[in-house]
């Protein structure tokens, strides 16, 4: 799978050497935030490659059989209960509980293909610190995004380019991968859907070497999305403006 470097600034040399040492034996943890996704988990879990070392399902107080289905289909899965509402809270809980060298997060609604996890792993092993899925770079696509959401994503991408110099083709897509030892550089402190945008901003500000991985977004299989486009769009814009005004500690050297 071809990738596109979107941050020209390289990551710290020490980090690169550390990654080089880990390449032969890097373990992979997959984090799946869930909220009432029992109908979609059979597809999602069955697409995860057998070589993945750890699967973490973060359940945000689901009212259906999400936990039971997860344990039935993947007995080795680690199920975490996160009481704080929001996708960002679930992702943080999953990241903090993961034991792998490489952390990969994907949605539980069936729109993301777990078979692409290998492309994220390969991008990180090839030298990236952070691998970001994109529906809009060459080789990507979507069967689900609306014109309104596409317009919003384009506007957000433009803001990130102007305010931070981040040339992402897709800002709000949640299929991502990162080396575990780079997670602290992001100082994640957001609980909602704005988490993907926040990760992109802080990866840029921490000068993480970033690669976009082309992805295809399918339609949600069952249920209704928890995303509220207008409400969450305003939260994303607020995060962008807040980040532009704050001092950032950056990556410890």
N, C-alpha and C positions, 0 to 999 in steps of 0.2 A: 504494500500500500504506500503510495507516494505521500510525502508530507511537505508542508510549507513552513519555513521558518518565518515567524512574524515579529520576533524581537531580535534586532541585530546585536544588541549588547550581550556578550557572553556571561555565563555565570562564573562564580569564583573558581579559580584554578584548583584550590584544595578540594572543592566539591567534585570537580570533574575527576580528579585522581581517585577520590573515594568511590565514585560510581564505577570507575574502571575496575577497581578491585572487587566490586560486588557483582559484576555482570555475570560471571559464570554460575553463581549460586543465588541470584536474586529471587526472593519469594514474593508472591503476589497475593494481596488481599483485595477482595471486591466488596464494596459497600453499596447496599441497596436501601435507600430510605423508602418506607412504605406507610401508607395510610389507607386502610380499606381496599387492599389490592389482592384479595384472595383469588379473584377470578383471573388475574393476570400473571400471578406468580408461577403457575405451571409452565407457561411459555418462557418467562424470563429465566427461571432457574434451569430449565432444560437447554438453554442456549449458552450457558456458561461453560467454557472449556474444562475438561477433566483435569488439566494440569494446574488449574488455579489452586493455590494452597489454602486459602481461607475465604469463606463467604460469610459476610456479616449482614444480617437483615435488621434494620433499625425500625421498630414499630412505634409509630406515633399515636398510641392510644386507639388502635383500630377497633371498630365495633363488629367486624366480621371474623372470618376464620383465617386471617392472614398468618398468625403465628402457627396455627395447627398445620396449615398447608405447607408452610416453609419447612417445618420439622419433618413432615411426612415425605416431602419430595427431596429434601436435602438434610438427612439426619445429622450430618456433621456441621451444619450451619450454626453460627452463633447468633442468637436472637437477643437483641437489646431493646429494652423498653425506655423510650424517651418521653418524659412528661411535658417538656417544654414544646409548645406547638411550633410548627414551621419546618420547612425543608432544610434550612440552614442549621437548625438545632440538631436535626437528625444526622446530617452529614458530619457535623463536628463530633457527635457522639460516636459515630462509626469510625471516623479517623482516629479518635483517641483510644478506641478499643482494638484497633487493628495491630497485628504483629508483623505484617509483611514489610519487605523493603520497598515494594512498589504498591501504591494505593490507587485503586481505580473505582470511580463511582459512576453508577448508571441508574436511571429511573426504573420504577417497578410497574409502569403502565403498559409495557409491551411495545413501546415506540422505539426502543433501542435494542439492537441485536447484540447479545452477549458474545457472539462469534467474533465481533470486532475488538474484543478485549486484547487479542493478540497484537493488533495493530498499535494499540496504545503502549503495550509492553515493549514492542520492538522500537517504537519511537523514543522511549525513555532509555532503552539499552543502547540506542544509537548516539546518545549524547544529550538529549533534552532533559531539562529539570522538570518541566511541566508540559504535558500533552493535552491539548484542548480540542475536543470534537467540534467539527464545523459542518453545518448543513449547506453552507453557501460558498465554500471554496471548491475548486475544481475536483470533481469526483463525488461531491456530496449532493444531497437533495432532501426534499421533504414532501410527504403525502398528506401532511396534517396542518401545517402552519397557515393561518389566515392572512389576508392582505393587511389587516390592522396590525397583527403581531409582527409581520414582516417589516412594515413601515416603522414600527416602534423599535425593533431590533436594529434597523438601519440607522435610526436617529441616535440610539445609544452607542453604536459603534463609532459614529461620527464624533460624539462627545468625547469618547475615550481617545480617539486619535488626536483631537484638538487639545484636550486638557492634559493628556499623559503621553502622547506619542505612541500609543499602543495600536498597532495595525491589525486588529482582529477582524476576520470576515464574519464571525458569528460570536456574539457576546453572551447570549442568554442560554445557550445549550448546556445541558447538565452532564454530558458524557465526558469525563475528564480523567486524567491520570497524573500522578505526581510521585516523586521519590519521597519516602517517609521522612528522610532527614532534611527535606526542604520545607516541610509543613510549617515549622516554627517561623519561617520567614514571612508567612502570610498573616500571622496574628489574628486568626479568624474570630470575629466577635459579632456576627450577624446571624439572625435566626430564620429569616424568610427566604423567598425565592430570589432575592437580590444576592444570595451567596455566590452564584456563578459569576456575576459581574464583579463582585468584591474580590474574588480570587484572581480574576483577570487583571484588575487594577494593581493589586499588591504583588502579583507575580512580575508585572512590568516594573514596578517601583523597586522591587528587590533584585532586579536585573537577572531574573531567572531565564535561562535559555528555554524558549518556548517554541513548540511545534504544533501546528494544526493538523488534525487527522480527519480526512474526509469521512463523513457519516451520512447514512440515509435514515431519516425519521419516518417511521410508519405511523399509522393512526393508532390511537389508544384502542386496545382490544375490548375491554369491558369498563363500565363505569363512567364517571364524569370527572374531568380534570379538577384538581384542587387549585389550579392557577386562576387568579382573577386579573385579567390582562390590565385593566385600567388602574386598579388599586395597586397591584404589584409593580406596574410601570412607574407610578409616582414614587414608590419606595426605592426603586432602582435609581431614579434621577436624584433623589435625596442623598443616597449613599455616594453617588458620583460627586456631587457638590461638596459633601462633607469630607470626602477623601481628598479633594483638591485643596481644601483649606487647612488640612491637618499636617503636622510634621510626622514623618514616618521614620521609625527606627531603623528599618532596613534589615538586611541579613548580617548577622554577626560574622566578622571576618576572623 
